[in-house]
Amino acid sequence: APGLLLASATSRAAEGTGVTVRRVRCLANCNRGLSAAIRPDGAWTYVFGGLDVACGAALVAGARLLAGAADGIMPWRGRPEPLKRGLIARVPPLNFEEME
């Protein structure tokens, strides 16, 4: 299954980086191909689609970029190309309060 191949590639790319990879059965994003979510504690969750099995390193790089973002929002600059073109949604953390 392609999703399992992507998860395995991402796990391999994450070895020794401090990034934890968790496999889920389905993100219900069938129309956009292989999908993945990046969610650091207390920050925005990013859902990406249109990925392929070679995107494991890009997902790890994106996770590290997001983890280093002071505002919890993944910066555009430095974002791997598959994560620029494949963004499906950005979901706020549970404790999010919009600033007025």
C-alpha positions in Angstrom: 0.0 0.0 0.0 1.4 3.4 -1.0 0.4 5.0 2.4 2.4 2.4 4.3 5.4 3.0 2.0 5.2 6.8 2.7 4.9 6.1 6.5 7.9 3.8 6.4 10.0 6.3 4.4 9.0 9.0 6.8 10.0 6.8 9.8 13.4 6.1 8.3 13.9 9.8 7.5 13.0 10.7 11.1 15.5 8.4 12.7 17.8 10.4 15.1 15.9 13.7 14.4 13.6 13.8 17.4 10.6 13.7 15.2 8.0 11.0 16.1 6.1 9.4 13.3 2.7 7.8 14.0 0.8 5.9 11.5 -2.9 6.3 11.1 -5.2 4.3 9.0 -6.8 7.1 7.0 -7.0 10.9 6.9 -10.2 10.8 4.6 -8.5 12.8 2.0 -9.0 10.4 -0.9 -9.3 13.0 -3.7 -5.8 14.4 -3.0 -3.8 11.2 -2.9 -1.4 10.2 -0.2 -1.8 12.5 2.8 0.0 13.2 6.0 -0.5 15.5 9.0 2.2 17.3 11.0 1.2 18.3 14.6 3.5 19.5 17.3 2.1 19.9 20.8 0.3 23.2 21.2 0.8 24.4 17.7 -1.2 24.3 14.4 -1.8 21.0 12.7 -0.9 20.9 9.0 -2.5 18.4 6.6 -0.9 17.8 3.3 -2.1 15.8 0.3 -0.8 14.9 -3.2 2.3 13.3 -1.6 4.2 10.4 -3.0 6.3 7.7 -1.3 9.4 9.9 -1.8 8.1 12.7 0.5 9.3 11.2 3.8 12.3 13.5 4.2 10.1 16.5 3.2 7.6 15.7 5.9 10.4 15.4 8.5 12.0 18.7 7.4 8.5 20.3 7.6 8.0 18.9 11.1 11.3 20.3 12.2 10.6 23.7 10.6 7.2 23.8 12.4 8.7 22.8 15.7 11.1 25.7 15.5 8.5 28.3 14.7 8.0 30.6 17.7 4.4 31.4 16.6 3.4 27.8 15.9 2.8 28.5 12.2 5.0 26.7 9.6 7.0 29.4 7.8 6.7 29.4 4.0 10.4 30.2 3.6 12.4 26.9 3.9 9.3 24.8 3.5 10.0 21.7 1.2 8.3 22.0 -2.2 5.9 19.1 -1.6 4.6 20.9 1.5 4.2 24.2 -0.4 2.0 22.7 -3.2 0.2 20.1 -1.1 -1.3 22.0 1.8 -4.9 20.9 2.4 -5.6 22.5 5.7 -4.1 24.3 8.7 -6.0 23.5 12.0 -5.5 25.6 15.1 -4.6 24.0 18.4 -7.4 23.4 20.9 -6.4 26.3 23.1 -6.3 28.8 20.2 -7.8 32.2 20.7 -8.0 34.6 17.8 -6.3 37.9 18.5 -8.5 40.9 17.6 
